[in-house]
Amino acid sequence: MLAVPVYNMKGDKVGETQIDPAVLGDKVRPLLIKQAIVAYLEHKRQYSARTKGRADVDGSTRKLYRQKGTGNARAGMARTPIRRGGGRAFATRIPRRSLVLPKKMRRLARDSALLAKIRADRVMVVDGLQYDQPKTKTLSAMFSAMGAGKGCVLAMHEADRNVFLSGRNLPNTDLKLVSDVNAYDVLRRDCVVFTKQAFDVVCNPSQEVATDSSEKN
C-alpha cells in the first residue's frame, strides 16, 4: 500500500490515506504515457496551415498559346506558379494524423502517471475543500503550505464555482474534474492535489464509470 498525505484547508497535515498500487496498474508504463501524451497534443493542433497549389486555384488547364511561332516565352496553363494568380510551387499541406487511443489505454496511462507522482511524494489530498465565496489568497496560501506553490493540478469530484474562481488566476495551476484529468495534466504540473471525494473515485474506478454513464444519459 502507498501512503498519500491528507491536509486540511489551512494546509496542515492531518493524516494519511492508503491506496493499493494494483488500482493504478501496479507499475509505471513510460511508453504508454508517452503514447497518450503524443495523442493528446496531436488532437490539440488546429491544422490551419494551408496554401493553394496549382490544383487548388481557379483556371483552365488549357495551354495558353502554341509552343512556337508567337515570339513569346513558352507558357503552359494559367495555374502555373510563375504566373500571377497561379498556385504556389510548394504548397503547404499538413496531413492530419489520426491517433486515437481506447478509453482503457488513456485511463491506464493516467493511472501510471499518478503512480509515478505518488511514489515521488507529489500527490496530496485536501479534506473538506469548500468556500462560501471566491478566496484566491486563501487557496494560494493553502497550496504554499502544502508544498504545491510551484504549480499543481487540482482534481475535484464535482464542479465548484467558488473554488474555480479562487484558483483560475493562480499561475501554473489547473482546476479540473477528476474525470477530465489525463496523463498530460498529471505530468505537466509539479503536484497533483485531490479533494477527498475525487481521490475516492481514483481508489474506486467503478465510481468514475458510474459518473461517466450518468453524464451520457
URJOJO-V143990 format. One record per pair of residues at least 24 apart in sequence whose ideal C-beta (glycine too) atoms are under 6 Angstrom apart, sorted by the first residue. I is the first residue (numbers start at 0). J is the second residue. D is the distance in Angstrom with one decimal. If there is no record, write none. Layout:
I;J;D + I;J;D
This chain:
1;117;5.3 + 3;122;5.5 + 3;124;5.7 + 4;123;5.6 + 5;124;4.6 + 5;126;5.6 + 6;123;5.9 + 6;125;5.5 + 6;145;5.3 + 10;141;4.4 + 10;144;2.5 + 10;145;4.9 + 16;124;5.9 + 18;202;5.4 + 23;110;4.1 + 23;113;5.7 + 23;114;4.2 + 24;107;5.5 + 24;110;5.0 + 24;111;5.6 + 27;111;5.0 + 27;114;5.5 + 27;115;4.8 + 28;111;4.6 + 31;108;4.9 + 32;108;5.1 + 32;111;5.4 + 32;112;5.5 + 32;182;5.2 + 35;105;5.7 + 35;108;3.5 + 35;182;4.5 + 36;182;5.8 + 36;183;4.9 + 38;98;3.9 + 38;100;5.2 + 39;183;4.8 + 41;96;5.8 + 41;98;4.9 + 46;93;5.8 + 46;95;5.3 + 48;91;5.2 + 48;93;5.5 + 50;87;5.0 + 50;90;4.7 + 50;91;4.5 + 51;86;5.2 + 52;86;4.3 + 52;90;3.5 + 53;78;4.2 + 53;86;3.6 + 55;86;5.9 + 56;86;4.7 + 108;182;4.2 + 109;181;5.4 + 109;182;4.8 + 112;182;4.4 + 112;185;4.0 + 112;186;5.3 + 113;185;5.8 + 116;191;5.4 + 121;190;4.9 + 122;191;4.9 + 123;192;5.0 + 124;193;5.0 + 124;195;5.9 + 124;198;4.9 + 125;194;5.7 + 126;195;4.6 + 128;194;5.1 + 130;161;4.1 + 132;161;5.9 + 133;161;5.3 + 133;164;3.8 + 133;165;4.7 + 134;165;5.2 + 135;165;5.0 + 138;165;4.3 + 138;166;5.3 + 139;169;5.8 + 147;190;4.0 + 147;192;5.8 + 149;189;4.7 + 150;188;4.7 + 150;189;4.9 + 151;188;5.2 + 151;190;4.0 + 151;192;5.0 + 152;184;5.1 + 152;188;4.7 + 152;191;5.5 + 153;192;4.9 + 154;180;5.1 + 154;193;4.9 + 154;197;4.7 + 155;194;5.2 + 155;197;5.6 + 156;194;5.6 + 156;196;3.5 + 156;197;4.4 + 178;207;5.8 + 178;210;5.9
